[in-house]
Amino acid sequence: MFKLEDSLVSSLSLIDNEYPHRKKDFYNSLLYKNIKIYNWLANEYVKIYKNNTPATTNIFANGFAIYDNHYIEKMNLDNIIYYDYDPEVIPINWQCLKHIRSQKLINQICLDVILDFDYFRKDDVDVIINFSCEKMIDQKVVVNMIYQNKNPVFCFLASGTHKRGNINIHSCLESFEKSTGLSNIKYSGEAHFIDEKKYLVIGEK
């Protein structure tokens, strides 16, 4: 708990000094519903895949990462690269991840995973997680890329709620499933978290 508090203090200090305009976004990331969403993803993943060895992971657009240890530990993820198009998220998340950086190999890259797909890691990747599919075009683009030496597991989370920043909303779970381009879906479901409907799809090509 002390390590988490240290990460939170460091994050808030950086926001106060450098990014005060991001306070509202950061405080929203602290809502308890985010822990429930992470646990939903992790629990469904672990039911299907029991990793005895750490899984090399790409994580797309997760926002502020103060609670990421909840799913990282459960899913046994390591050698993690975070990708986010928002350059201000990168330095703040480096502080958010302070409490787990000593235990996990973590890197961060600022790019658009669709437009800049040539530059994100596609070699020896075990798991690819996208936390914000609603902010991008359909994920079949990501699924259909050529991955070297691996057949990665894809975990796709999307909001089914119309709100600021959401550009790709699906009216039902079946529509979202089709948009992922996955032919081997291991789990799909939807759940409500306070004011937001979420879809989760886990599977392989």
Stockholm file with secondary structure:
# STOCKHOLM 1.0

chainA/1-205         MFKLEDSLVSSLSLIDNEYPHRKKDFYNSLLYKNIKIYNWLANEYVKIYKNNTPATTNIFANGFAIYDNHYIEKMNLDNIIYYDYDPEVIPINWQCLKHIRSQKLINQICLDVILDFDYFRKDDVDVIINFSCEKMIDQKVVVNMIYQNKNPVFCFLASGTHKRGNINIHSCLESFEKSTGLSNIKYSGEAHFIDEKKYLVIGEK
#=GR chainA/1-205 SS CHHHHHHHHHHHHHHHHHCGGGHHHHHHHTSHHHHHHHHHHHHHHHHHCCCSSCEEEEEECCCCCTTTHHHHHHHTEEEEEEECSCTTHHHHHHHHGGGTTTTSCEEEECSCTTTTGGGSCCBSCCEEEESCGGGSSCTHHHHTSCCBSCCCEEEEEEECSCCTTCCCCCSSHHHHHHHHTCSEEEEEEEEEETTEEEEEEEEEC
#=GC SS_cons         CHHHHHHHHHHHHHHHHHCGGGHHHHHHHTSHHHHHHHHHHHHHHHHHCCCSSCEEEEEECCCCCTTTHHHHHHHTEEEEEEECSCTTHHHHHHHHGGGTTTTSCEEEECSCTTTTGGGSCCBSCCEEEESCGGGSSCTHHHHTSCCBSCCCEEEEEEECSCCTTCCCCCSSHHHHHHHHTCSEEEEEEEEEETTEEEEEEEEEC
//
